Amino acid sequence: MPTIEISCVEVWREISNYLDEDISVDLRERMEKHFGACAHCTAVLDGTRNVVGLVGDGTLFQMPQGFNKRLYDKIRELPPNVPRE
């Protein structure tokens, strides 16, 4: 049975499912063929994989002393929102 091409948009919609291995064998084969020919989608896949890895590892970062105060001070200095009519 010949493999049906898949568009970049379809690949982007399914990237999360691809990484979670929650797609059919047929779709996985089509996506892998697409990744072999499309550098842009391969970059999107790599970027998505990196984000999932960074967010998913649960690492917490200690902020420098006084960071929260400086952040809130900066937020308070922002101009107030102008109501939209």
N, CA, C and O atoms as a Maestro MAE file, in Angstrom:
{
 s_m_m2io_version
 :::
 2.0.0
}

f_m_ct {
 s_m_title
 :::
 protein
 m_atom[340] {
  # First column is atom index #
  i_m_mmod_type
  r_m_x_coord
  r_m_y_coord
  r_m_z_coord
  i_m_residue_number
  s_m_chain_name
  s_m_pdb_residue_name
  s_m_pdb_atom_name
  i_m_atomic_number
  :::
  1 25 0.834 -1.175 0.000 1 A "MET " " N  " 7
  2 3 0.000 0.000 0.000 1 A "MET " " CA " 6
  3 2 0.885 1.247 0.000 1 A "MET " " C  " 6
  4 15 1.756 1.361 0.863 1 A "MET " " O  " 8
  5 25 0.697 2.190 -0.938 2 A "PRO " " N  " 7
  6 3 1.545 3.378 -0.992 2 A "PRO " " CA " 6
  7 2 1.261 4.331 0.174 2 A "PRO " " C  " 6
  8 15 0.131 4.428 0.654 2 A "PRO " " O  " 8
  9 25 2.297 5.022 0.613 3 A "THR " " N  " 7
  10 3 2.149 5.988 1.693 3 A "THR " " CA " 6
  11 2 1.595 7.289 1.136 3 A "THR " " C  " 6
  12 15 2.106 7.801 0.140 3 A "THR " " O  " 8
  13 25 0.558 7.830 1.764 4 A "ILE " " N  " 7
  14 3 -0.042 9.092 1.338 4 A "ILE " " CA " 6
  15 2 0.753 10.216 1.985 4 A "ILE " " C  " 6
  16 15 1.064 10.171 3.176 4 A "ILE " " O  " 8
  17 25 1.076 11.227 1.180 5 A "GLU " " N  " 7
  18 3 1.825 12.381 1.678 5 A "GLU " " CA " 6
  19 2 1.052 13.073 2.799 5 A "GLU " " C  " 6
  20 15 -0.168 12.942 2.899 5 A "GLU " " O  " 8
  21 25 1.763 13.797 3.623 6 A "ILE " " N  " 7
  22 3 1.156 14.554 4.716 6 A "ILE " " CA " 6
  23 2 1.691 15.975 4.660 6 A "ILE " " C  " 6
  24 15 2.878 16.180 4.407 6 A "ILE " " O  " 8
  25 25 0.833 16.952 4.890 7 A "SER " " N  " 7
  26 3 1.235 18.358 4.814 7 A "SER " " CA " 6
  27 2 1.914 18.795 6.110 7 A "SER " " C  " 6
  28 15 1.804 18.132 7.141 7 A "SER " " O  " 8
  29 25 2.613 19.915 6.037 8 A "CYS " " N  " 7
  30 3 3.261 20.472 7.222 8 A "CYS " " CA " 6
  31 2 2.225 20.788 8.298 8 A "CYS " " C  " 6
  32 15 2.462 20.522 9.477 8 A "CYS " " O  " 8
  33 25 1.096 21.343 7.915 9 A "VAL " " N  " 7
  34 3 0.061 21.700 8.885 9 A "VAL " " CA " 6
  35 2 -0.428 20.458 9.623 9 A "VAL " " C  " 6
  36 15 -0.615 20.487 10.840 9 A "VAL " " O  " 8
  37 25 -0.634 19.378 8.892 10 A "GLU " " N  " 7
  38 3 -1.058 18.126 9.528 10 A "GLU " " CA " 6
  39 2 0.019 17.610 10.482 10 A "GLU " " C  " 6
  40 15 -0.286 17.105 11.563 10 A "GLU " " O  " 8
  41 25 1.269 17.740 10.075 11 A "VAL " " N  " 7
  42 3 2.383 17.313 10.930 11 A "VAL " " CA " 6
  43 2 2.373 18.133 12.219 11 A "VAL " " C  " 6
  44 15 2.501 17.570 13.306 11 A "VAL " " O  " 8
  45 25 2.224 19.451 12.111 12 A "TRP " " N  " 7
  46 3 2.238 20.314 13.295 12 A "TRP " " CA " 6
  47 2 1.105 19.965 14.243 12 A "TRP " " C  " 6
  48 15 1.283 19.990 15.460 12 A "TRP " " O  " 8
  49 25 -0.058 19.640 13.695 13 A "ARG " " N  " 7
  50 3 -1.203 19.277 14.537 13 A "ARG " " CA " 6
  51 2 -0.936 18.005 15.339 13 A "ARG " " C  " 6
  52 15 -1.470 17.836 16.436 13 A "ARG " " O  " 8
  53 25 -0.128 17.129 14.803 14 A "GLU " " N  " 7
  54 3 0.072 15.816 15.414 14 A "GLU " " CA " 6
  55 2 1.406 15.655 16.132 14 A "GLU " " C  " 6
  56 15 1.692 14.577 16.653 14 A "GLU " " O  " 8
  57 25 2.231 16.705 16.171 15 A "ILE " " N  " 7
  58 3 3.573 16.567 16.757 15 A "ILE " " CA " 6
  59 2 3.509 16.106 18.216 15 A "ILE " " C  " 6
  60 15 4.273 15.228 18.620 15 A "ILE " " O  " 8
  61 25 2.621 16.679 18.994 16 A "SER " " N  " 7
  62 3 2.513 16.272 20.398 16 A "SER " " CA " 6
  63 2 2.128 14.799 20.505 16 A "SER " " C  " 6
  64 15 2.704 14.052 21.296 16 A "SER " " O  " 8
  65 25 1.155 14.392 19.704 17 A "ASN " " N  " 7
  66 3 0.748 12.985 19.710 17 A "ASN " " CA " 6
  67 2 1.886 12.085 19.221 17 A "ASN " " C  " 6
  68 15 2.055 10.970 19.715 17 A "ASN " " O  " 8
  69 25 2.656 12.567 18.261 18 A "TYR " " N  " 7
  70 3 3.812 11.819 17.758 18 A "TYR " " CA " 6
  71 2 4.812 11.581 18.893 18 A "TYR " " C  " 6
  72 15 5.290 10.464 19.088 18 A "TYR " " O  " 8
  73 25 5.119 12.640 19.631 19 A "LEU " " N  " 7
  74 3 6.078 12.516 20.729 19 A "LEU " " CA " 6
  75 2 5.542 11.619 21.845 19 A "LEU " " C  " 6
  76 15 6.306 10.919 22.510 19 A "LEU " " O  " 8
  77 25 4.215 11.645 22.045 20 A "ASP " " N  " 7
  78 3 3.597 10.797 23.064 20 A "ASP " " CA " 6
  79 2 3.358 9.366 22.573 20 A "ASP " " C  " 6
  80 15 2.861 8.518 23.314 20 A "ASP " " O  " 8
  81 25 3.720 9.115 21.314 21 A "GLU " " N  " 7
  82 3 3.494 7.815 20.676 21 A "GLU " " CA " 6
  83 2 2.016 7.426 20.732 21 A "GLU " " C  " 6
  84 15 1.658 6.277 20.990 21 A "GLU " " O  " 8
  85 25 1.172 8.435 20.478 22 A "ASP " " N  " 7
  86 3 -0.270 8.240 20.537 22 A "ASP " " CA " 6
  87 2 -0.901 8.445 19.156 22 A "ASP " " C  " 6
  88 15 -1.924 9.117 19.022 22 A "ASP " " O  " 8
  89 25 -0.277 7.857 18.136 23 A "ILE " " N  " 7
  90 3 -0.791 7.922 16.766 23 A "ILE " " CA " 6
  91 2 -0.705 6.533 16.145 23 A "ILE " " C  " 6
  92 15 -0.018 5.645 16.649 23 A "ILE " " O  " 8
  93 25 -1.415 6.374 15.046 24 A "SER " " N  " 7
  94 3 -1.400 5.071 14.366 24 A "SER " " CA " 6
  95 2 -0.035 4.815 13.731 24 A "SER " " C  " 6
  96 15 0.745 5.741 13.508 24 A "SER " " O  " 8
  97 25 0.231 3.572 13.452 25 A "VAL " " N  " 7
  98 3 1.475 3.185 12.789 25 A "VAL " " CA " 6
  99 2 1.562 3.863 11.427 25 A "VAL " " C  " 6
  100 15 2.627 4.335 11.028 25 A "VAL " " O  " 8
  101 25 0.435 3.908 10.712 26 A "ASP " " N  " 7
  102 3 0.404 4.540 9.395 26 A "ASP " " CA " 6
  103 2 0.766 6.021 9.476 26 A "ASP " " C  " 6
  104 15 1.575 6.510 8.686 26 A "ASP " " O  " 8
  105 25 0.169 6.733 10.429 27 A "LEU " " N  " 7
  106 3 0.461 8.161 10.576 27 A "LEU " " CA " 6
  107 2 1.913 8.365 10.987 27 A "LEU " " C  " 6
  108 15 2.568 9.283 10.493 27 A "LEU " " O  " 8
  109 25 2.422 7.530 11.876 28 A "ARG " " N  " 7
  110 3 3.831 7.646 12.291 28 A "ARG " " CA " 6
  111 2 4.757 7.486 11.094 28 A "ARG " " C  " 6
  112 15 5.721 8.238 10.952 28 A "ARG " " O  " 8
  113 25 4.477 6.524 10.240 29 A "GLU " " N  " 7
  114 3 5.307 6.315 9.045 29 A "GLU " " CA " 6
  115 2 5.235 7.519 8.115 29 A "GLU " " C  " 6
  116 15 6.251 7.947 7.568 29 A "GLU " " O  " 8
  117 25 4.040 8.061 7.937 30 A "ARG " " N  " 7
  118 3 3.887 9.241 7.075 30 A "ARG " " CA " 6
  119 2 4.647 10.438 7.638 30 A "ARG " " C  " 6
  120 15 5.297 11.173 6.894 30 A "ARG " " O  " 8
  121 25 4.565 10.629 8.951 31 A "MET " " N  " 7
  122 3 5.266 11.750 9.584 31 A "MET " " CA " 6
  123 2 6.774 11.562 9.492 31 A "MET " " C  " 6
  124 15 7.496 12.516 9.202 31 A "MET " " O  " 8
  125 25 7.251 10.369 9.731 32 A "GLU " " N  " 7
  126 3 8.691 10.124 9.658 32 A "GLU " " CA " 6
  127 2 9.212 10.341 8.246 32 A "GLU " " C  " 6
  128 15 10.316 10.856 8.064 32 A "GLU " " O  " 8
  129 25 8.432 9.955 7.251 33 A "LYS " " N  " 7
  130 3 8.819 10.215 5.865 33 A "LYS " " CA " 6
  131 2 8.870 11.724 5.615 33 A "LYS " " C  " 6
  132 15 9.782 12.226 4.959 33 A "LYS " " O  " 8
  133 25 7.892 12.425 6.141 34 A "HIS " " N  " 7
  134 3 7.850 13.881 5.994 34 A "HIS " " CA " 6
  135 2 9.067 14.527 6.673 34 A "HIS " " C  " 6
  136 15 9.704 15.410 6.099 34 A "HIS " " O  " 8
  137 25 9.383 14.088 7.887 35 A "PHE " " N  " 7
  138 3 10.550 14.645 8.595 35 A "PHE " " CA " 6
  139 2 11.828 14.427 7.796 35 A "PHE " " C  " 6
  140 15 12.731 15.263 7.827 35 A "PHE " " O  " 8
  141 25 11.908 13.315 7.085 36 A "GLY " " N  " 7
  142 3 13.085 13.030 6.271 36 A "GLY " " CA " 6
  143 2 13.257 13.982 5.097 36 A "GLY " " C  " 6
  144 15 14.358 14.142 4.571 36 A "GLY " " O  " 8
  145 25 12.151 14.619 4.687 37 A "ALA " " N  " 7
  146 3 12.205 15.501 3.525 37 A "ALA " " CA " 6
  147 2 12.019 16.976 3.870 37 A "ALA " " C  " 6
  148 15 12.267 17.836 3.026 37 A "ALA " " O  " 8
  149 25 11.588 17.286 5.090 38 A "CYS " " N  " 7
  150 3 11.242 18.670 5.434 38 A "CYS " " CA " 6
  151 2 12.068 19.151 6.627 38 A "CYS " " C  " 6
  152 15 11.812 18.766 7.768 38 A "CYS " " O  " 8
  153 25 13.047 19.985 6.351 39 A "ALA " " N  " 7
  154 3 13.925 20.498 7.409 39 A "ALA " " CA " 6
  155 2 13.159 21.369 8.394 39 A "ALA " " C  " 6
  156 15 13.451 21.359 9.590 39 A "ALA " " O  " 8
  157 25 12.175 22.125 7.897 40 A "HIS " " N  " 7
  158 3 11.408 23.004 8.781 40 A "HIS " " CA " 6
  159 2 10.639 22.189 9.823 40 A "HIS " " C  " 6
  160 15 10.695 22.491 11.015 40 A "HIS " " O  " 8
  161 25 9.920 21.153 9.373 41 A "CYS " " N  " 7
  162 3 9.157 20.331 10.313 41 A "CYS " " CA " 6
  163 2 10.072 19.559 11.260 41 A "CYS " " C  " 6
  164 15 9.714 19.313 12.412 41 A "CYS " " O  " 8
  165 25 11.238 19.182 10.781 42 A "THR " " N  " 7
  166 3 12.207 18.518 11.653 42 A "THR " " CA " 6
  167 2 12.661 19.475 12.746 42 A "THR " " C  " 6
  168 15 12.829 19.071 13.897 42 A "THR " " O  " 8
  169 25 12.860 20.751 12.390 43 A "ALA " " N  " 7
  170 3 13.238 21.760 13.384 43 A "ALA " " CA " 6
  171 2 12.111 21.980 14.384 43 A "ALA " " C  " 6
  172 15 12.366 22.131 15.579 43 A "ALA " " O  " 8
  173 25 10.858 21.999 13.909 44 A "VAL " " N  " 7
  174 3 9.715 22.140 14.815 44 A "VAL " " CA " 6
  175 2 9.654 20.939 15.766 44 A "VAL " " C  " 6
  176 15 9.416 21.104 16.962 44 A "VAL " " O  " 8
  177 25 9.864 19.750 15.240 45 A "LEU " " N  " 7
  178 3 9.878 18.542 16.073 45 A "LEU " " CA " 6
  179 2 10.971 18.634 17.134 45 A "LEU " " C  " 6
  180 15 10.717 18.376 18.310 45 A "LEU " " O  " 8
  181 25 12.183 19.000 16.726 46 A "ASP " " N  " 7
  182 3 13.292 19.109 17.679 46 A "ASP " " CA " 6
  183 2 13.007 20.161 18.744 46 A "ASP " " C  " 6
  184 15 13.275 19.945 19.926 46 A "ASP " " O  " 8
  185 25 12.461 21.305 18.317 47 A "GLY " " N  " 7
  186 3 12.124 22.367 19.269 47 A "GLY " " CA " 6
  187 2 11.056 21.929 20.251 47 A "GLY " " C  " 6
  188 15 11.158 22.196 21.449 47 A "GLY " " O  " 8
  189 25 10.043 21.265 19.753 48 A "THR " " N  " 7
  190 3 8.969 20.764 20.618 48 A "THR " " CA " 6
  191 2 9.511 19.744 21.605 48 A "THR " " C  " 6
  192 15 9.171 19.763 22.788 48 A "THR " " O  " 8
  193 25 10.349 18.864 21.110 49 A "ARG " " N  " 7
  194 3 10.963 17.849 21.982 49 A "ARG " " CA " 6
  195 2 11.795 18.525 23.082 49 A "ARG " " C  " 6
  196 15 11.772 18.087 24.232 49 A "ARG " " O  " 8
  197 25 12.526 19.585 22.734 50 A "ASN " " N  " 7
  198 3 13.331 20.311 23.722 50 A "ASN " " CA " 6
  199 2 12.456 20.977 24.773 50 A "ASN " " C  " 6
  200 15 12.758 20.912 25.965 50 A "ASN " " O  " 8
  201 25 11.371 21.620 24.340 51 A "VAL " " N  " 7
  202 3 10.472 22.285 25.283 51 A "VAL " " CA " 6
  203 2 9.854 21.266 26.234 51 A "VAL " " C  " 6
  204 15 9.808 21.489 27.444 51 A "VAL " " O  " 8
  205 25 9.385 20.159 25.694 52 A "VAL " " N  " 7
  206 3 8.799 19.111 26.539 52 A "VAL " " CA " 6
  207 2 9.839 18.619 27.543 52 A "VAL " " C  " 6
  208 15 9.518 18.394 28.710 52 A "VAL " " O  " 8
  209 25 11.065 18.456 27.100 53 A "GLY " " N  " 7
  210 3 12.118 17.999 28.010 53 A "GLY " " CA " 6
  211 2 12.418 18.999 29.108 53 A "GLY " " C  " 6
  212 15 12.622 18.617 30.260 53 A "GLY " " O  " 8
  213 25 12.446 20.289 28.757 54 A "LEU " " N  " 7
  214 3 12.742 21.317 29.753 54 A "LEU " " CA " 6
  215 2 11.612 21.479 30.757 54 A "LEU " " C  " 6
  216 15 11.855 21.589 31.959 54 A "LEU " " O  " 8
  217 25 10.398 21.493 30.274 55 A "VAL " " N  " 7
  218 3 9.248 21.681 31.149 55 A "VAL " " CA " 6
  219 2 8.973 20.421 31.956 55 A "VAL " " C  " 6
  220 15 8.600 20.485 33.127 55 A "VAL " " O  " 8
  221 25 9.159 19.301 31.326 56 A "GLY " " N  " 7
  222 3 8.800 18.034 31.958 56 A "GLY " " CA " 6
  223 2 9.756 17.518 32.999 56 A "GLY " " C  " 6
  224 15 9.414 16.586 33.726 56 A "GLY " " O  " 8
  225 25 10.958 18.093 33.105 57 A "ASP " " N  " 7
  226 3 11.903 17.510 34.056 57 A "ASP " " CA " 6
  227 2 11.667 17.983 35.488 57 A "ASP " " C  " 6
  228 15 12.263 17.443 36.420 57 A "ASP " " O  " 8
  229 25 10.809 18.981 35.675 58 A "GLY " " N  " 7
  230 3 10.426 19.405 37.015 58 A "GLY " " CA " 6
  231 2 11.487 20.189 37.771 58 A "GLY " " C  " 6
  232 15 11.330 20.420 38.969 58 A "GLY " " O  " 8
  233 25 12.555 20.603 37.113 59 A "THR " " N  " 7
  234 3 13.609 21.360 37.776 59 A "THR " " CA " 6
  235 2 13.090 22.736 38.179 59 A "THR " " C  " 6
  236 15 12.495 23.446 37.368 59 A "THR " " O  " 8
  237 25 13.316 23.104 39.418 60 A "LEU " " N  " 7
  238 3 12.975 24.435 39.898 60 A "LEU " " CA " 6
  239 2 14.262 25.232 40.031 60 A "LEU " " C  " 6
  240 15 15.291 24.707 40.456 60 A "LEU " " O  " 8
  241 25 14.193 26.484 39.668 61 A "PHE " " N  " 7
  242 3 15.367 27.338 39.735 61 A "PHE " " CA " 6
  243 2 15.212 28.325 40.880 61 A "PHE " " C  " 6
  244 15 14.163 28.948 41.039 61 A "PHE " " O  " 8
  245 25 16.247 28.460 41.662 62 A "GLN " " N  " 7
  246 3 16.256 29.411 42.760 62 A "GLN " " CA " 6
  247 2 16.534 30.802 42.196 62 A "GLN " " C  " 6
  248 15 17.542 31.016 41.522 62 A "GLN " " O  " 8
  249 25 15.640 31.738 42.474 63 A "MET " " N  " 7
  250 3 15.826 33.102 41.981 63 A "MET " " CA " 6
  251 2 16.736 33.853 42.950 63 A "MET " " C  " 6
  252 15 16.767 33.550 44.142 63 A "MET " " O  " 8
  253 25 17.474 34.834 42.432 64 A "PRO " " N  " 7
  254 3 18.379 35.596 43.300 64 A "PRO " " CA " 6
  255 2 17.602 36.355 44.390 64 A "PRO " " C  " 6
  256 15 16.428 36.686 44.228 64 A "PRO " " O  " 8
  257 25 18.290 36.612 45.484 65 A "GLN " " N  " 7
  258 3 17.706 37.357 46.600 65 A "GLN " " CA " 6
  259 2 17.139 38.682 46.084 65 A "GLN " " C  " 6
  260 15 17.827 39.406 45.364 65 A "GLN " " O  " 8
  261 25 15.916 39.003 46.437 66 A "GLY " " N  " 7
  262 3 15.298 40.272 46.053 66 A "GLY " " CA " 6
  263 2 14.652 40.273 44.682 66 A "GLY " " C  " 6
  264 15 14.091 41.292 44.278 66 A "GLY " " O  " 8
  265 25 14.709 39.167 43.950 67 A "PHE " " N  " 7
  266 3 14.149 39.126 42.600 67 A "PHE " " CA " 6
  267 2 12.662 39.442 42.593 67 A "PHE " " C  " 6
  268 15 12.199 40.253 41.790 67 A "PHE " " O  " 8
  269 25 11.908 38.802 43.489 68 A "ASN " " N  " 7
  270 3 10.459 39.026 43.514 68 A "ASN " " CA " 6
  271 2 10.117 40.486 43.748 68 A "ASN " " C  " 6
  272 15 9.237 41.029 43.080 68 A "ASN " " O  " 8
  273 25 10.798 41.126 44.684 69 A "LYS " " N  " 7
  274 3 10.525 42.539 44.978 69 A "LYS " " CA " 6
  275 2 10.820 43.393 43.754 69 A "LYS " " C  " 6
  276 15 10.023 44.261 43.398 69 A "LYS " " O  " 8
  277 25 11.963 43.153 43.104 70 A "ARG " " N  " 7
  278 3 12.307 43.946 41.914 70 A "ARG " " CA " 6
  279 2 11.290 43.729 40.800 70 A "ARG " " C  " 6
  280 15 10.919 44.675 40.105 70 A "ARG " " O  " 8
  281 25 10.841 42.498 40.628 71 A "LEU " " N  " 7
  282 3 9.852 42.204 39.602 71 A "LEU " " CA " 6
  283 2 8.545 42.947 39.876 71 A "LEU " " C  " 6
  284 15 8.006 43.611 38.991 71 A "LEU " " O  " 8
  285 25 8.038 42.833 41.107 72 A "TYR " " N  " 7
  286 3 6.790 43.516 41.442 72 A "TYR " " CA " 6
  287 2 6.931 45.026 41.361 72 A "TYR " " C  " 6
  288 15 5.991 45.707 40.954 72 A "TYR " " O  " 8
  289 25 8.077 45.561 41.737 73 A "ASP " " N  " 7
  290 3 8.312 47.004 41.600 73 A "ASP " " CA " 6
  291 2 8.225 47.427 40.133 73 A "ASP " " C  " 6
  292 15 7.616 48.449 39.816 73 A "ASP " " O  " 8
  293 25 8.828 46.648 39.246 74 A "LYS " " N  " 7
  294 3 8.781 46.950 37.809 74 A "LYS " " CA " 6
  295 2 7.343 46.885 37.286 74 A "LYS " " C  " 6
  296 15 6.928 47.716 36.479 74 A "LYS " " O  " 8
  297 25 6.599 45.895 37.754 75 A "ILE " " N  " 7
  298 3 5.206 45.770 37.314 75 A "ILE " " CA " 6
  299 2 4.396 46.974 37.773 75 A "ILE " " C  " 6
  300 15 3.576 47.496 37.018 75 A "ILE " " O  " 8
  301 25 4.621 47.415 38.999 76 A "ARG " " N  " 7
  302 3 3.889 48.577 39.521 76 A "ARG " " CA " 6
  303 2 4.234 49.851 38.743 76 A "ARG " " C  " 6
  304 15 3.410 50.763 38.669 76 A "ARG " " O  " 8
  305 25 5.429 49.929 38.164 77 A "GLU " " N  " 7
  306 3 5.853 51.108 37.400 77 A "GLU " " CA " 6
  307 2 5.225 51.167 36.008 77 A "GLU " " C  " 6
  308 15 5.264 52.211 35.358 77 A "GLU " " O  " 8
  309 25 4.653 50.071 35.550 78 A "LEU " " N  " 7
  310 3 4.046 50.064 34.231 78 A "LEU " " CA " 6
  311 2 2.858 51.013 34.200 78 A "LEU " " C  " 6
  312 15 2.145 51.146 35.194 78 A "LEU " " O  " 8
  313 25 2.635 51.686 33.048 79 A "PRO " " N  " 7
  314 3 1.484 52.587 32.977 79 A "PRO " " CA " 6
  315 2 0.182 51.794 33.110 79 A "PRO " " C  " 6
  316 15 0.097 50.644 32.680 79 A "PRO " " O  " 8
  317 25 -0.838 52.431 33.716 80 A "PRO " " N  " 7
  318 3 -2.112 51.726 33.875 80 A "PRO " " CA " 6
  319 2 -2.749 51.457 32.508 80 A "PRO " " C  " 6
  320 15 -2.511 52.181 31.542 80 A "PRO " " O  " 8
  321 25 -3.543 50.427 32.453 81 A "ASN " " N  " 7
  322 3 -4.256 50.121 31.215 81 A "ASN " " CA " 6
  323 2 -5.253 51.217 30.903 81 A "ASN " " C  " 6
  324 15 -5.964 51.695 31.787 81 A "ASN " " O  " 8
  325 25 -5.298 51.603 29.671 82 A "VAL " " N  " 7
  326 3 -6.255 52.590 29.223 82 A "VAL " " CA " 6
  327 2 -7.515 51.839 28.801 82 A "VAL " " C  " 6
  328 15 -7.448 50.932 27.971 82 A "VAL " " O  " 8
  329 25 -8.676 52.217 29.374 83 A "PRO " " N  " 7
  330 3 -9.907 51.508 29.005 83 A "PRO " " CA " 6
  331 2 -10.191 51.690 27.519 83 A "PRO " " C  " 6
  332 15 -9.978 52.768 26.963 83 A "PRO " " O  " 8
  333 25 -10.676 50.622 26.883 84 A "ARG " " N  " 7
  334 3 -11.029 50.683 25.468 84 A "ARG " " CA " 6
  335 2 -12.525 50.932 25.346 84 A "ARG " " C  " 6
  336 15 -13.338 50.336 26.052 84 A "ARG " " O  " 8
  337 25 -12.855 51.817 24.444 85 A "GLU " " N  " 7
  338 3 -14.273 52.133 24.243 85 A "GLU " " CA " 6
  339 2 -14.834 51.376 23.086 85 A "GLU " " C  " 6
  340 15 -16.015 51.517 22.769 85 A "GLU " " O  " 8
  :::
 }
 m_bond[339] {
  # First column is bond index #
  i_m_from
  i_m_to
  i_m_order
  :::
  1 1 2 1
  2 2 3 1
  3 3 4 2
  4 3 5 1
  5 5 6 1
  6 6 7 1
  7 7 8 2
  8 7 9 1
  9 9 10 1
  10 10 11 1
  11 11 12 2
  12 11 13 1
  13 13 14 1
  14 14 15 1
  15 15 16 2
  16 15 17 1
  17 17 18 1
  18 18 19 1
  19 19 20 2
  20 19 21 1
  21 21 22 1
  22 22 23 1
  23 23 24 2
  24 23 25 1
  25 25 26 1
  26 26 27 1
  27 27 28 2
  28 27 29 1
  29 29 30 1
  30 30 31 1
  31 31 32 2
  32 31 33 1
  33 33 34 1
  34 34 35 1
  35 35 36 2
  36 35 37 1
  37 37 38 1
  38 38 39 1
  39 39 40 2
  40 39 41 1
  41 41 42 1
  42 42 43 1
  43 43 44 2
  44 43 45 1
  45 45 46 1
  46 46 47 1
  47 47 48 2
  48 47 49 1
  49 49 50 1
  50 50 51 1
  51 51 52 2
  52 51 53 1
  53 53 54 1
  54 54 55 1
  55 55 56 2
  56 55 57 1
  57 57 58 1
  58 58 59 1
  59 59 60 2
  60 59 61 1
  61 61 62 1
  62 62 63 1
  63 63 64 2
  64 63 65 1
  65 65 66 1
  66 66 67 1
  67 67 68 2
  68 67 69 1
  69 69 70 1
  70 70 71 1
  71 71 72 2
  72 71 73 1
  73 73 74 1
  74 74 75 1
  75 75 76 2
  76 75 77 1
  77 77 78 1
  78 78 79 1
  79 79 80 2
  80 79 81 1
  81 81 82 1
  82 82 83 1
  83 83 84 2
  84 83 85 1
  85 85 86 1
  86 86 87 1
  87 87 88 2
  88 87 89 1
  89 89 90 1
  90 90 91 1
  91 91 92 2
  92 91 93 1
  93 93 94 1
  94 94 95 1
  95 95 96 2
  96 95 97 1
  97 97 98 1
  98 98 99 1
  99 99 100 2
  100 99 101 1
  101 101 102 1
  102 102 103 1
  103 103 104 2
  104 103 105 1
  105 105 106 1
  106 106 107 1
  107 107 108 2
  108 107 109 1
  109 109 110 1
  110 110 111 1
  111 111 112 2
  112 111 113 1
  113 113 114 1
  114 114 115 1
  115 115 116 2
  116 115 117 1
  117 117 118 1
  118 118 119 1
  119 119 120 2
  120 119 121 1
  121 121 122 1
  122 122 123 1
  123 123 124 2
  124 123 125 1
  125 125 126 1
  126 126 127 1
  127 127 128 2
  128 127 129 1
  129 129 130 1
  130 130 131 1
  131 131 132 2
  132 131 133 1
  133 133 134 1
  134 134 135 1
  135 135 136 2
  136 135 137 1
  137 137 138 1
  138 138 139 1
  139 139 140 2
  140 139 141 1
  141 141 142 1
  142 142 143 1
  143 143 144 2
  144 143 145 1
  145 145 146 1
  146 146 147 1
  147 147 148 2
  148 147 149 1
  149 149 150 1
  150 150 151 1
  151 151 152 2
  152 151 153 1
  153 153 154 1
  154 154 155 1
  155 155 156 2
  156 155 157 1
  157 157 158 1
  158 158 159 1
  159 159 160 2
  160 159 161 1
  161 161 162 1
  162 162 163 1
  163 163 164 2
  164 163 165 1
  165 165 166 1
  166 166 167 1
  167 167 168 2
  168 167 169 1
  169 169 170 1
  170 170 171 1
  171 171 172 2
  172 171 173 1
  173 173 174 1
  174 174 175 1
  175 175 176 2
  176 175 177 1
  177 177 178 1
  178 178 179 1
  179 179 180 2
  180 179 181 1
  181 181 182 1
  182 182 183 1
  183 183 184 2
  184 183 185 1
  185 185 186 1
  186 186 187 1
  187 187 188 2
  188 187 189 1
  189 189 190 1
  190 190 191 1
  191 191 192 2
  192 191 193 1
  193 193 194 1
  194 194 195 1
  195 195 196 2
  196 195 197 1
  197 197 198 1
  198 198 199 1
  199 199 200 2
  200 199 201 1
  201 201 202 1
  202 202 203 1
  203 203 204 2
  204 203 205 1
  205 205 206 1
  206 206 207 1
  207 207 208 2
  208 207 209 1
  209 209 210 1
  210 210 211 1
  211 211 212 2
  212 211 213 1
  213 213 214 1
  214 214 215 1
  215 215 216 2
  216 215 217 1
  217 217 218 1
  218 218 219 1
  219 219 220 2
  220 219 221 1
  221 221 222 1
  222 222 223 1
  223 223 224 2
  224 223 225 1
  225 225 226 1
  226 226 227 1
  227 227 228 2
  228 227 229 1
  229 229 230 1
  230 230 231 1
  231 231 232 2
  232 231 233 1
  233 233 234 1
  234 234 235 1
  235 235 236 2
  236 235 237 1
  237 237 238 1
  238 238 239 1
  239 239 240 2
  240 239 241 1
  241 241 242 1
  242 242 243 1
  243 243 244 2
  244 243 245 1
  245 245 246 1
  246 246 247 1
  247 247 248 2
  248 247 249 1
  249 249 250 1
  250 250 251 1
  251 251 252 2
  252 251 253 1
  253 253 254 1
  254 254 255 1
  255 255 256 2
  256 255 257 1
  257 257 258 1
  258 258 259 1
  259 259 260 2
  260 259 261 1
  261 261 262 1
  262 262 263 1
  263 263 264 2
  264 263 265 1
  265 265 266 1
  266 266 267 1
  267 267 268 2
  268 267 269 1
  269 269 270 1
  270 270 271 1
  271 271 272 2
  272 271 273 1
  273 273 274 1
  274 274 275 1
  275 275 276 2
  276 275 277 1
  277 277 278 1
  278 278 279 1
  279 279 280 2
  280 279 281 1
  281 281 282 1
  282 282 283 1
  283 283 284 2
  284 283 285 1
  285 285 286 1
  286 286 287 1
  287 287 288 2
  288 287 289 1
  289 289 290 1
  290 290 291 1
  291 291 292 2
  292 291 293 1
  293 293 294 1
  294 294 295 1
  295 295 296 2
  296 295 297 1
  297 297 298 1
  298 298 299 1
  299 299 300 2
  300 299 301 1
  301 301 302 1
  302 302 303 1
  303 303 304 2
  304 303 305 1
  305 305 306 1
  306 306 307 1
  307 307 308 2
  308 307 309 1
  309 309 310 1
  310 310 311 1
  311 311 312 2
  312 311 313 1
  313 313 314 1
  314 314 315 1
  315 315 316 2
  316 315 317 1
  317 317 318 1
  318 318 319 1
  319 319 320 2
  320 319 321 1
  321 321 322 1
  322 322 323 1
  323 323 324 2
  324 323 325 1
  325 325 326 1
  326 326 327 1
  327 327 328 2
  328 327 329 1
  329 329 330 1
  330 330 331 1
  331 331 332 2
  332 331 333 1
  333 333 334 1
  334 334 335 1
  335 335 336 2
  336 335 337 1
  337 337 338 1
  338 338 339 1
  339 339 340 2
  :::
 }
}
